[in-house]
Amino acid sequence: MLTLTSPSRRWPRTRHSSRLWFAGFTLLLLAGCASQAPMDEGGRQAGQWERQQAEVEAFDTWTLVGKAGLRTPEENVSANLDWNQTPYYFRMLISGPFGGGRNVLEGREGRFSLSNSDGRFEAETPEALMEEQLGWSLPVTAMPNWVRGLPGDPDNDNTGSYQLETDELGFPSHLAQDGWEIDYRDWEKVDDLWLPRRMVMHYDDVRITLVVNQWQASE
């Protein structure tokens, strides 16, 4: 004998299965959204800085090409900056208006010199040398770290303790050290590392804006 099954007995099962499938699909979507880290318009993601910090610290031999703007109550000028940095030597070419022409600042094993059209000069610190010859100074001792988003070495005699704030993605946003206030305004990806592209430094009534046009690893 052929037994017919009433549709009323099948439909509840179908509707129940559909509800289970829809609930499972919704959970998968929610899980996918939860697993994706927050990201900004530039592509930075939460947690990236923490994961790459050791690599940034090891990135100590590089070339930076950019532009620096100097603003004081008396003037507002800019200069081009071509900077080669290693753990044992640095060479900073400053050219343009606030460089007063072409100045080459070099340092090796605690010896610092500045060369320009007036000659070659030496001093105990690069900051003192720039102040004597140019009338203004960059925080050269700490800047190799600051331009990478790192605080200066607190064990260094020329840098002190610091306070560091981070943004919603965990990247440095504000650093206070040795009387300077540094704001990190923009970042760019260089190979596999995120490095600062624009930063603004304040010391009393001096404001220095550094825009990096090119980062490059050096041999």
Secondary structure, DSSP 8 states (H G I E B T S, - for coil): ------HHHHHHHHHHHHHHHHHHHHHHHHHHHHHS--B-TTS-BTTHHHHHHHHHHH--SEEEEEEEEEE-SS-EEEEEEEEEE-SSEEEEEEEEGGGTEEEEEEEETTEEEEEETTEEEEESSHHHHHHHHHS----TTTHHHHTTT----TTSTT---EEEEE-TTS-EEEEEETTEEEEEEEEEEETTEEEEEEEEEEETTEEEEEEEEEEEE--
